[in-house]
Amino acid sequence: MAGISSPSIPVTDRTRLKRLPKRGVFDRAAVYDILDEGFVCHVGFVVDGQPFVVPTGYARVGDEIYLHGSAASRMVRSLAAGLDVCVTVTLVDGLVLARSAFHHSMNYRSVMILGRARLVTDPAEKTEALRAFTNHIVPDRWDGLRPVTSQELLGTSVLALPIEEASAKVRSGPPVDDEEDVTWPVWAGVIPLSLEPSAPVADDHVGPDVPSIDVRQAVNRRRRAG
Amino acid sequence: MAGISSPSIPVTDRTRLKRLPKRGVFDRAAVYDILDEGFVCHVGFVVDGQPFVVPTGYARVGDEIYLHGSAASRMVRSLAAGLDVCVTVTLVDGLVLARSAFHHSMNYRSVMILGRARLVTDPAEKTEALRAFTNHIVPDRWDGLRPVTSQELLGTSVLALPIEEASAKVRSGPPVDDEEDVTWPVWAGVIPLSLEPSAPVADDHVGPDVPSIDVRQAVNRRRRAG
C-alpha cells in the first residue's frame, strides 16, 4: 500500500544503534529476508504503563506486516486503538563460544519495527492477509484449503503495520577473543543453530489418498540464502 | 534470593489469560523448564511512551532471571532505572496445519515475566551471573575458560528480574478442525520444529591438542523432556 519504497529504510533516533553500529542493517531487502524467514514475532505494546511482549504469527506483504488475533485479545485491542507498537523478529543462528566468558555471544539476525498499526476492515484485504499468514507457514498452502467463510473473516481481527521505521541487527562469524587469549586451551568457535523440521505427524483424519507433505521443501523454500 | 518459592505462581489480572485459558500455565517448574530451554528472551520496556522489544541472552538462577549488557545500552539504562519491564521467552515447537486457514496455528511454549529489575552491583553476584550466562549456553563451559577479570566485571551491567508475576502459555497437539472439514482432501497435522545444532565450526586459533566440543550432548542436556 505504500507505493514504491526506497531500497534503504531511513535511520531515525529511535532505530539508530547506539552501540556496535556495525551490526546495524537498514537495507530494505535484508530486513525483508529476515521477516520472511521467521515464523514468530514479538509484539510490544503498553497498557497502563506496563509493557507487554506477546509472541504471535505474522506475514509480510509488500511494505507492511500483518498480524492477527481475536478481537477480544489485549494485543488486538491495544493495536487497533492506535497505540505505539514495536514488533521484533529474531532468528537465532548460532552460539558463539569464546575463550573468555566476556566474549561469548550469539549469532542472530533480528528486525525491529516501530509504528502504529491500522485495523484492516475491508473483507478483500482481510482475505489477502489470511492467505499471506497461511502461505507464510507453508508456501502455496492456501489454494488446497477449505475456502474461508464470511463468519471466519468476521471472527478474525487483522492489523497492518507499515515497515517505515525499522532496522535490522545482525551478528555473524567467529568469536572475537582478546589477542592474548587465543592460545587458551579450550575449544572456541561457533555452534550453528537453526529451526529444523522433523517428520510430519498427520492427524487422525488424513485419508490414505491424501498426499503427504514435503516438509523439507516447504521449509527450505523460505530460506533464500540456503 | 527469594527464599522458598511456592510451586505455583500467583495469577494476577495482568497475567490471567483472557482468551483460551486452557493454554495458561502457572506451575513454577513448567515455567522454569521453558526458561531453561530457551537461548534468547525478548525484553520489552518503554522510553518516551514508545515500547521497545530487544532480543538478548539471559539465564535463570533460582527465582530470578539475569540479563546483561553494556551500561551504555538503552535497555540496560531503562531497566537499571527501575522501569516496568516484560520479558518473554518463546520456544517454537511446530507448525499446525489444518484444513481451513482459520485453524492454522503454531505449537509453542512461551513465558512472560512482568516486573522491575534491580541492578546487580556486588562483584561476587555479578560473577555468579556471568557463570550462569555462560553455562546456560553450554553446560559446564565456565570452568574451562580464561578467568573473568575485574575490568570485564566493571564493563558488564547485570540486571536481575524476580520471577514473581509470570505465566506460561502452551499450545501443543494436532490441529482442531471443524467437524465438517475433516474429510477435506488436504494433509493436516503437525510439522514439528526445533532449534537444532549442526557441526561446530572451530575458529582459526583452536590448536590440534584442544578437544572438540560435543554439540549434541551440550544441547540435549538443556532439554529435560528430550
Interface residues (C-beta under 8 A of the other chain):
Chain A: R14 K18 R19 F39 V40 H42 V43 G44 F45 V46 G49 Q50 P51 F52 V53 V54 P55 G57 S70 A72 S73 R74 D84 V85 C86 V87 T88 T90 V92 L95 L97 A98 R99 S100 A101 F102 H104 M106 Y108 S110 M112 L114 L130 R131 F133 T134 I137 V138 R141 W142 G144 L145 R146 V148 T149 E152 G155 T156 P174 P175 D177 D181 V182 T183 W184 P185 V186 W187 A188 G189 V190 I191 P192 L193 S194 L195 E196 P197 S198 A199 P200 V201 A202 D203 D204 H205 V206 G207 D209 V210 P211 S212 I213 V215 A218 V219
Chain B: R14 K18 R19 F39 V40 H42 V43 G44 F45 V46 G49 Q50 P51 F52 V53 V54 P55 G57 S70 A72 S73 R74 D84 V85 C86 V87 T88 T90 V92 L95 L97 A98 R99 S100 A101 F102 H104 M106 Y108 S110 M112 L114 L130 R131 F133 T134 I137 V138 R141 W142 G144 L145 R146 V148 T149 E152 G155 T156 P174 P175 D177 D181 V182 T183 W184 P185 V186 W187 A188 G189 V190 I191 P192 L193 S194 L195 E196 P197 S198 A199 P200 V201 A202 D203 D204 H205 V206 G207 D209 V210 P211 S212 I213 V215 A218 V219
